[in-house]
Amino acid sequence: IDNVEKYPENAERIRVISDIYGTEIKGQIAQIISFADNADFIGEERMAFSFNEILSAAKEYDIDFKALGIIPIIDAYDNELIVYDIADNKWAKYSMSDDVLFKKRDSLEEIL
């Protein structure tokens, strides 16, 4: 997370995600999207998506993340993703099995 916060924002990536989700992307989520060059493991059981994986997640998982108002960022395994909830400006876990958002928090660090 420390490296992400020091990384310069990538305006083109932020614009693409903003256009897809129909909302302004800013703050920590913008920094993460900018940083996401490659898939990256966070600990033993979490994998941060690359920018391309964020873009293709709806197709990959057959879930309309845009309709749900969430941006998938991390595969937390066990059919769970760590997502950014656009409407509430919060981080949350999303259970793909149960189609439920839970454990909403103000920062990504609180979810990790």
C-alpha positions in Angstrom: 0.0 0.0 0.0 2.9 2.4 0.8 4.3 1.9 -2.8 0.9 2.6 -4.3 0.5 5.9 -2.5 3.9 7.1 -3.8 3.1 6.1 -7.4 2.1 8.9 -9.8 -1.5 8.8 -11.0 -2.1 7.5 -14.5 -4.7 9.9 -16.0 -5.6 7.6 -18.9 -6.3 4.6 -16.7 -8.4 6.7 -14.3 -10.3 8.2 -17.2 -11.1 4.7 -18.7 -12.4 3.4 -15.4 -14.3 6.6 -14.7 -16.0 6.3 -18.1 -16.9 2.7 -17.6 -18.4 3.3 -14.2 -19.8 6.7 -14.9 -18.2 8.4 -11.9 -15.2 10.4 -10.9 -12.4 8.2 -9.7 -10.1 9.8 -7.1 -8.1 9.1 -4.0 -6.8 5.7 -3.0 -8.8 3.9 -5.7 -7.2 6.2 -8.4 -3.8 5.4 -7.1 -4.4 1.7 -7.1 -5.7 1.8 -10.6 -2.6 3.8 -11.7 -0.3 1.3 -10.0 -1.8 -1.9 -11.3 0.7 -2.7 -14.1 0.7 -6.4 -13.2 -1.2 -8.8 -11.0 0.5 -8.8 -7.6 0.2 -11.0 -4.6 -0.6 -9.4 -1.2 0.2 -11.9 1.4 -0.6 -15.6 0.8 -4.2 -15.4 0.0 -4.9 -12.2 -1.9 -4.0 -11.2 -5.4 -4.3 -7.6 -6.6 -5.6 -7.4 -10.2 -3.7 -5.8 -13.0 -5.3 -2.9 -14.8 -6.3 -5.3 -17.7 -7.8 -7.8 -15.1 -9.9 -4.9 -13.6 -11.2 -4.2 -17.1 -12.0 -7.8 -17.9 -13.3 -8.9 -14.5 -17.0 -8.6 -15.5 -16.4 -11.1 -18.4 -14.0 -13.3 -16.4 -16.4 -13.7 -13.5 -19.7 -13.2 -15.4 -20.8 -10.5 -13.0 -22.0 -7.0 -13.9 -19.8 -5.0 -11.5 -20.9 -1.8 -13.1 -24.6 -2.5 -12.3 -23.5 -3.4 -8.7 -21.6 -0.2 -8.4 -18.4 -1.9 -7.4 -14.9 -2.0 -8.9 -13.1 -5.3 -8.3 -9.5 -4.8 -7.2 -8.3 -7.9 -5.3 -9.1 -11.6 -5.5 -9.4 -12.6 -1.8 -10.0 -16.2 -2.7 -12.9 -18.4 -1.4 -15.2 -16.7 -4.0 -14.6 -13.3 -2.4 -13.2 -10.1 -3.9 -12.1 -6.9 -2.3 -13.9 -4.1 -4.1 -14.4 -0.4 -4.1 -18.1 0.5 -3.5 -18.7 3.6 -5.6 -21.9 4.8 -4.0 -20.6 4.7 -0.4 -17.0 5.6 -1.2 -15.9 2.6 0.9 -13.9 -0.5 0.5 -15.7 -3.8 1.0 -15.6 -7.5 0.5 -17.9 -9.0 -2.1 -19.0 -12.6 -1.9 -19.5 -13.9 -5.5 -21.3 -17.0 -4.1 -23.9 -15.1 -2.1 -23.9 -11.9 -4.2 -23.4 -9.8 -1.0 -21.3 -6.9 0.0 -19.9 -7.0 3.5 -17.3 -5.6 5.8 -17.4 -2.1 4.4 -14.5 0.1 5.6 -13.1 3.5 4.9 -9.7 2.3 3.8 -8.3 -0.6 2.0 -5.9 -1.2 4.9 -8.9 -2.0 7.1 -10.0 -4.7 4.7 -6.6 -6.3 4.3 
